[in-house]
Amino acid sequence: MKAVVYDRGGSPDFLECREVEKPTPRGNQVLVRIIAASVNAADYRSMRMGIIPKRKIFGADIAGRVAEVGASAIKLKIGDEVFGDISDSGFGGFSEYATVPENILALKPSSVSFENAAAVPMAAVTALQAMRDQGNIQAGQKVLVYGAGGGVGSFSVQLAKYFGAEVTTVCSSRNVDMVRLLGADHVIDYTKQDFIASGTQFDLIMAVNGNRPLPVYMRMLAPRGITVVIGGALSQVTKTILFGGLMSIGGKKIRILAAKPSTKDLEFIIKLVEEGKVKPVIDRRYNLQQTAEAMQYLGQGHACGKVIINVG
Ligand SMILES: NC(=O)c1ccc[n+]([C@@H]2O[C@H](COP(=O)([O-])OP(=O)(O)OC[C@H]3O[C@@H](n4cnc5c(N)ncnc54)[C@H](OP(=O)(O)O)[C@@H]3O)[C@@H](O)[C@H]2O)c1
């Protein structure tokens, strides 16, 4: 099978599309013929840090068809259309086939394309767990999505609207129209205006990207408001881990998210996609041979939604 192999650290130049041995599913694993995958910050950030995944192949988000089943796989059968986040089982999505424990995959509705299904797993589940589990989002709340333009951001805007929030987004000029189309009530272009100038106090701040001092986020919270730091600059994430607890005073809270792959959450989100309530935003499409280019593009940090790898 063809796979994009990464066995030397540091740069997308070392990603090489070549023939490797097709794996065999064991136990509760199934072999998935991957049709589409998507790129996440987790892929390029790990690559930049020189981390080589267990199977020497990046790619967490996949959508495809079950081609073989392991001896003790009972949930899935050959031909099932599935999708999921395989980062916890060693990545391996930038490849024609991957062996995956069947319990981490969800069934793809036939009306949802493989591209759209591949766009969902890591980004949408992260957005959902941040706002629902850490942020305790409620209808009618004022929610800020800081860094709304990328994968997690574009799902955050739509899910916050689904939960009935009034949504303000912060993004650059090129993403203004896109976030409006996704339903944002207010859009702040960070190249022209600082969100502090809005004077709004938010019940929930989703810090998806960028790098703002934590006291700024705390100042912009309403009484009992919550800031959930999802990503952005390493310093923003590190400071939240170190000082988030100490800064959570007077009813306001700042929390860090560590999202976990969840089939239940995948099923929740794909139903919204099926019903047209959430629409994956696809910025660019590449083929498997162009994966290094796709990683390079995402690594620039300004994708508008998701970047897809069409595998087969
Ligand atoms: N905590 C977790 O469990 C978890 C899980 C998944 C991802 N993450 C993190 O979440 C973050 C987003 O992931 P992603 O996959 O959505 O990445 P992505 O698709 O690469 O995000 C790119 C977006 O970030 C925006 N951006 C870049 N610099 C910005 C700035 N200074 N201010 C505001 N927006 C800015 C860009 O919009 P503009 O072009 O408009 O600037 C672009 O649309 C990453 O840091 C990732 O590591 C965390």
The ligand as an SDF file (V2000), in Angstrom:
LIG
                    3D

 48 52  0  0  0  0  0  0  0  0999 V2000
   -6.5250   21.1920   23.8070 N   0  0  0  0  0  0  0  0  0  0  0  0
   -6.7350   20.2290   22.9220 C   0  0  0  0  0  0  0  0  0  0  0  0
   -7.0760   19.0880   23.2970 O   0  0  0  0  0  0  0  0  0  0  0  0
   -6.5790   20.5320   21.4650 C   0  0  0  0  0  0  0  0  0  0  0  0
   -7.1210   19.6760   20.4820 C   0  0  0  0  0  0  0  0  0  0  0  0
   -7.0090   20.0510   19.1330 C   0  0  0  0  0  0  0  0  0  0  0  0
   -6.3680   21.2240   18.7880 C   0  0  0  0  0  0  0  0  0  0  0  0
   -5.8210   22.0060   19.7780 N   0  0  0  0  0  0  0  0  0  0  0  0
   -5.1500   23.2760   19.4630 C   0  0  0  0  0  0  0  0  0  0  0  0
   -6.1490   24.1580   18.9690 O   0  0  0  0  0  0  0  0  0  0  0  0
   -5.5360   25.0980   18.1010 C   0  0  0  0  0  0  0  0  0  0  0  0
   -6.3440   25.1550   16.8170 C   0  0  0  0  0  0  0  0  0  0  0  0
   -6.2470   23.9200   16.1300 O   0  0  0  0  0  0  0  0  0  0  0  0
   -6.7510   23.8450   14.6240 P   0  0  0  0  0  0  0  0  0  0  0  0
   -6.6010   22.4150   14.2040 O   0  0  0  0  0  0  0  0  0  0  0  0
   -8.0600   24.5020   14.4850 O   0  0  0  0  0  0  0  0  0  0  0  0
   -5.6240   24.7140   13.9120 O   0  0  0  0  0  0  0  0  0  0  0  0
   -5.6620   25.4550   12.5150 P   0  0  0  0  0  0  0  0  0  0  0  0
   -6.7850   24.9290   11.6950 O   0  0  0  0  0  0  0  0  0  0  0  0
   -4.2920   25.3900   11.9670 O   0  0  0  0  0  0  0  0  0  0  0  0
   -5.9660   26.9750   12.9330 O   0  0  0  0  0  0  0  0  0  0  0  0
   -5.6350   27.9580   12.0500 C   0  0  0  0  0  0  0  0  0  0  0  0
   -6.4350   29.1980   12.3690 C   0  0  0  0  0  0  0  0  0  0  0  0
   -5.8780   29.9040   13.4800 O   0  0  0  0  0  0  0  0  0  0  0  0
   -6.0990   31.2880   13.2870 C   0  0  0  0  0  0  0  0  0  0  0  0
   -5.0470   32.1180   13.8890 N   0  0  0  0  0  0  0  0  0  0  0  0
   -3.7150   32.0310   13.6660 C   0  0  0  0  0  0  0  0  0  0  0  0
   -3.0680   32.9810   14.3850 N   0  0  0  0  0  0  0  0  0  0  0  0
   -4.0180   33.6840   15.0570 C   0  0  0  0  0  0  0  0  0  0  0  0
   -3.9870   34.7920   15.9480 C   0  0  0  0  0  0  0  0  0  0  0  0
   -2.8430   35.3700   16.3060 N   0  0  0  0  0  0  0  0  0  0  0  0
   -5.1540   35.2480   16.4550 N   0  0  0  0  0  0  0  0  0  0  0  0
   -6.3220   34.6670   16.1170 C   0  0  0  0  0  0  0  0  0  0  0  0
   -6.4210   33.6150   15.2620 N   0  0  0  0  0  0  0  0  0  0  0  0
   -5.2790   33.1380   14.7410 C   0  0  0  0  0  0  0  0  0  0  0  0
   -6.0490   31.4550   11.7910 C   0  0  0  0  0  0  0  0  0  0  0  0
   -6.9950   32.4320   11.4480 O   0  0  0  0  0  0  0  0  0  0  0  0
   -6.5540   33.8280   10.7940 P   0  0  0  0  0  0  0  0  0  0  0  0
   -5.9640   33.4640    9.4470 O   0  0  0  0  0  0  0  0  0  0  0  0
   -7.8430   34.5290   10.7560 O   0  0  0  0  0  0  0  0  0  0  0  0
   -5.5160   34.3830   11.7130 O   0  0  0  0  0  0  0  0  0  0  0  0
   -6.4310   30.1190   11.1990 C   0  0  0  0  0  0  0  0  0  0  0  0
   -7.7090   30.1600   10.6290 O   0  0  0  0  0  0  0  0  0  0  0  0
   -4.0880   24.6470   17.9100 C   0  0  0  0  0  0  0  0  0  0  0  0
   -3.2630   25.4290   18.7350 O   0  0  0  0  0  0  0  0  0  0  0  0
   -4.1180   23.2040   18.3780 C   0  0  0  0  0  0  0  0  0  0  0  0
   -2.8600   22.7750   18.8510 O   0  0  0  0  0  0  0  0  0  0  0  0
   -5.9290   21.6830   21.0830 C   0  0  0  0  0  0  0  0  0  0  0  0
  1  2  1  0
  2  3  2  0
  2  4  1  0
  4  5  1  0
  4 48  2  0
  5  6  2  0
  6  7  1  0
  7  8  2  0
  8  9  1  0
  8 48  1  0
  9 10  1  0
  9 46  1  0
 10 11  1  0
 11 12  1  0
 11 44  1  0
 12 13  1  0
 13 14  1  0
 14 15  2  0
 14 16  1  0
 14 17  1  0
 17 18  1  0
 18 19  2  0
 18 20  1  0
 18 21  1  0
 21 22  1  0
 22 23  1  0
 23 24  1  0
 23 42  1  0
 24 25  1  0
 25 26  1  0
 25 36  1  0
 26 27  1  0
 26 35  1  0
 27 28  2  0
 28 29  1  0
 29 30  1  0
 29 35  2  0
 30 31  1  0
 30 32  2  0
 32 33  1  0
 33 34  2  0
 34 35  1  0
 36 37  1  0
 36 42  1  0
 37 38  1  0
 38 39  2  0
 38 40  1  0
 38 41  1  0
 42 43  1  0
 44 45  1  0
 44 46  1  0
 46 47  1  0
M  CHG  2   8   1  16  -1
M  END
$$$$
